[in-house]
Amino acid sequence: MTLEIKNTWNGLNRVLTIINLVLLMVLTAQGFDYKKVKGKTVPVYLNVALLLVLGFAVSATIYGLFR
């Protein structure tokens, strides 16, 4: 049971990291090399906080462009 929960959190963390990288790529208009980032790990709580911040920044930028 514990191993299953750990695998679920690790999978969620990887997906959040990729989403955050894509949002950062949209904000900075630069690309990233997935092979360089593949081995890096970020704690889940920081990934969620970064997702909220980047999501707000992208939303504000898109809103500012279309306003």
C-alpha positions as CSV (number, residue, x, y, z in Angstrom):
1,M,0.0,0.0,0.0
2,T,2.7,2.4,0.9
3,L,4.7,1.7,-2.2
4,E,1.6,2.3,-4.3
5,I,1.1,5.7,-2.7
6,K,4.7,6.6,-3.2
7,N,4.5,5.6,-6.9
8,T,1.4,7.7,-7.3
9,W,3.0,10.8,-5.7
10,N,6.2,10.3,-7.8
11,G,4.1,10.2,-11.0
12,L,2.1,13.2,-10.0
13,N,5.3,15.1,-9.2
14,R,6.8,14.3,-12.6
15,V,3.6,15.5,-14.4
16,L,3.6,18.7,-12.3
17,T,7.2,19.3,-13.2
18,I,6.5,19.0,-16.9
19,I,3.5,21.3,-16.7
20,N,5.5,23.9,-14.8
21,L,8.3,23.7,-17.4
22,V,5.8,24.3,-20.2
23,L,4.3,27.2,-18.3
24,L,7.7,28.7,-17.7
25,M,8.5,28.1,-21.4
26,V,5.4,30.1,-22.4
27,L,6.3,33.0,-20.0
28,T,9.9,33.3,-21.0
29,A,9.4,32.4,-24.7
30,Q,12.3,29.9,-24.5
31,G,12.5,26.2,-25.0
32,F,13.9,23.6,-22.6
33,D,15.7,20.3,-23.1
34,Y,13.8,17.5,-21.4
35,K,16.9,15.3,-21.3
36,K,18.6,17.8,-19.0
37,V,15.6,18.2,-16.7
38,K,14.6,14.5,-16.7
39,G,16.6,13.5,-13.6
40,K,15.9,16.6,-11.5
41,T,13.3,16.3,-8.6
42,V,11.3,19.0,-6.9
43,P,9.3,18.4,-3.8
44,V,5.5,18.1,-4.4
45,Y,4.5,21.1,-2.3
46,L,6.9,23.3,-4.2
47,N,5.7,22.0,-7.5
48,V,2.1,22.8,-6.5
49,A,3.1,26.3,-5.3
50,L,5.0,26.9,-8.5
51,L,2.1,25.7,-10.6
52,L,-0.2,28.2,-8.9
53,V,2.2,31.1,-9.3
54,L,3.0,30.3,-13.0
55,G,-0.6,29.6,-13.8
56,F,-1.5,33.0,-12.4
57,A,1.3,34.7,-14.3
58,V,0.4,33.1,-17.6
59,S,-3.3,34.0,-17.0
60,A,-2.4,37.6,-16.3
61,T,-0.2,37.8,-19.3
62,I,-2.8,36.4,-21.6
63,Y,-5.5,38.6,-20.1
64,G,-3.2,41.6,-20.7
65,L,-2.6,40.7,-24.3
66,F,-6.3,40.4,-25.2
67,R,-7.5,43.4,-23.1
